[in-house]
Amino acid sequence: ASGSEFDQPLMRWLADRMAREYVASGFPEQARGVYALLAFLFRDRTPAPAEFPGVPNVLSLDGVQEGVMRSDGGQFIPRLVTAVKGKGEVSTHHAQQDQGSFVLYANGEMLLLDPGYFEGGATSHSLPLIGEPDGEALDPRAVCPITDVWEKGPLRSMTVDATAAYAPGRARGQAARRARRVFVQVGEAATIVLDDTVPA
């Protein structure tokens, strides 16, 4: 439906791929196979591309303040992917203590994962923690923008300013005057995280 609505070749290609994989796997319960129907609902007559149409090597979504860096945007499953979490103005049911966290996919394996809906605390995410962390170490609704998104040759980079998320812990010594994380991905070789953290 999205591919037709927005004339988006990537969404058309993904819908067809998902439908094929659902059928091949016998619609397992965790895959929510009912969503395969969306590959055809409100579908126009424009065919999907035969091959993965590609995506940018580095991209940040301004509305939700989330970003991704890929070693090769021309491959559906590249060798190295780094996904970065900020926080936009709009709060959703997924508001968690995860601003500045990241997940990492390398050489066919998920190496750092987001724990999902039921593990929303800061200690369950890939974050710097100040002092003795507890269940309310960060403000899950604090806006934390992604900035300085750039690419040059094999290098991709983006920065998350998560300072606002650390404000609630001030009385417990967990706050920060500055909490910025700079992510640099070097092609398919490495992801480097540079923490610029100043405790309050």
C-alpha positions in Angstrom: 0.0 0.0 0.0 2.8 2.5 0.9 4.7 1.7 -2.3 1.6 2.6 -4.4 0.6 5.6 -2.2 4.0 7.2 -2.4 5.2 5.7 -5.7 8.1 4.1 -3.7 10.0 1.3 -5.5 11.7 0.2 -2.3 8.4 -0.4 -0.5 7.0 -2.3 -3.5 10.1 -4.5 -3.5 10.0 -5.1 0.2 6.3 -6.0 0.1 6.9 -8.6 -2.5 9.9 -10.0 -0.7 8.0 -10.2 2.6 5.1 -12.0 1.0 7.5 -14.6 -0.6 9.3 -15.2 2.7 6.0 -15.5 4.7 4.8 -18.2 2.2 8.2 -20.0 2.2 8.2 -20.1 6.0 4.6 -21.3 6.4 3.5 -18.1 8.1 5.1 -18.6 11.6 3.3 -17.1 14.5 6.0 -14.6 15.4 6.2 -13.3 11.8 2.6 -12.0 11.9 1.9 -13.5 8.5 -1.4 -11.6 8.2 0.7 -8.6 7.3 1.5 -10.4 4.0 -1.9 -9.2 2.8 -0.6 -5.6 2.9 1.6 -6.5 0.0 -1.5 -6.6 -2.2 -4.0 -4.3 -0.4 -4.6 -1.1 -2.4 -1.8 -2.2 -4.7 -1.6 -0.4 -8.1 -0.4 -2.0 -11.3 3.1 -0.7 -11.2 5.5 -3.7 -10.9 8.1 -3.9 -8.1 11.7 -3.7 -9.1 13.3 -7.1 -9.8 16.3 -6.3 -7.6 16.8 -4.4 -4.4 16.7 -0.7 -5.5 19.1 0.5 -2.9 19.1 3.0 -0.1 21.4 5.8 1.1 24.6 4.8 2.9 23.7 7.2 5.7 20.3 8.5 6.6 18.6 10.3 9.5 14.8 10.6 9.9 14.1 14.0 11.2 10.6 13.3 12.5 11.6 10.4 14.9 15.3 11.3 15.2 16.6 7.9 14.3 19.4 7.1 11.9 21.2 4.3 10.1 24.7 3.9 8.6 25.3 1.1 6.1 28.6 -0.1 4.6 26.9 -0.4 1.2 23.4 1.0 0.5 23.3 -1.0 -2.7 23.1 -4.3 -0.8 19.9 -5.4 1.0 22.1 -7.1 3.7 25.4 -5.2 3.8 28.4 -6.3 5.8 28.0 -3.7 8.5 25.0 -1.7 9.7 24.8 0.7 12.6 21.4 2.0 13.7 21.3 5.0 16.1 18.5 6.1 18.4 17.7 9.7 19.2 14.2 11.0 20.1 11.9 13.3 18.2 9.1 15.6 19.3 6.4 12.9 18.9 6.2 10.4 21.7 5.0 6.9 21.0 4.3 3.7 22.9 7.9 2.9 22.3 9.2 5.8 24.5 12.0 4.2 26.4 15.3 5.2 28.1 17.3 4.6 25.0 18.3 8.0 23.6 21.8 7.6 22.3 21.7 3.9 22.1 22.6 1.9 19.0 22.3 -1.6 17.5 25.0 -3.2 15.4 24.8 -5.8 12.6 28.0 -7.3 11.2 28.8 -10.1 8.8 25.4 -11.7 9.0 24.9 -11.5 12.7 23.2 -9.1 15.1 25.9 -8.2 17.6 24.2 -5.5 19.7 20.4 -5.7 20.0 17.6 -3.5 21.3 15.8 -5.6 23.9 12.3 -4.6 22.8 9.2 -3.3 24.4 9.4 -5.0 27.8 13.0 -3.9 28.7 12.8 -0.2 28.5 15.3 0.8 31.2 18.7 2.5 30.5 20.6 -0.6 31.8 19.0 -2.7 29.0 20.4 -0.5 26.2 23.9 0.3 24.9 24.3 3.6 26.8 26.8 5.3 29.1 25.5 5.3 32.7 26.4 7.9 35.3 26.6 6.9 39.0 24.4 4.1 40.3 21.8 3.5 37.6 18.2 2.6 38.6 14.9 2.2 36.8 14.5 5.9 36.1 18.0 6.9 35.1 16.9 8.7 31.9 13.8 10.6 30.8 12.3 8.5 28.1 10.3 11.4 26.6 13.2 13.9 26.4 13.9 15.2 22.9 17.4 14.2 21.8 18.3 15.2 18.2 20.6 13.6 15.7 22.9 16.1 14.1 26.1 16.3 12.0 25.1 13.6 9.6 27.7 13.2 6.9 29.4 10.8 4.5 32.8 11.0 2.9 34.2 8.0 1.0 34.0 5.0 3.4 33.2 7.2 6.4 29.7 7.8 7.7 28.9 9.7 10.9 26.1 11.1 13.0 25.9 12.6 16.5 23.2 12.2 19.2 22.8 14.9 21.8 21.2 13.0 24.7 21.9 15.6 27.4 18.2 16.3 27.9 17.5 12.6 28.7 20.0 12.6 31.6 18.4 15.6 33.4 16.0 13.6 35.7 18.9 11.9 37.6 20.3 15.2 38.9 19.2 14.6 42.5 20.7 11.1 42.5 24.0 12.2 40.9 23.1 10.6 37.6 22.7 13.7 35.5 25.0 15.1 32.9 25.9 18.6 31.8 26.7 17.1 28.5 26.0 13.7 27.0 26.8 13.6 23.3 27.6 10.4 21.3 29.4 10.6 18.0 29.1 7.5 15.8 31.6 6.9 13.0 31.3 3.9 10.7 34.4 3.0 8.6 32.9 1.2 5.6 32.5 -2.4 6.5 35.5 -2.5 8.9 34.4 -0.9 12.1 32.0 1.3 14.0 33.6 3.8 16.5 31.6 5.4 19.3 33.0 8.6 20.8 31.3 9.6 24.1 31.5 13.2 25.1 30.0 13.0 28.6 30.4 15.5 31.4 28.6 14.4 34.7 26.7 17.2 36.5 
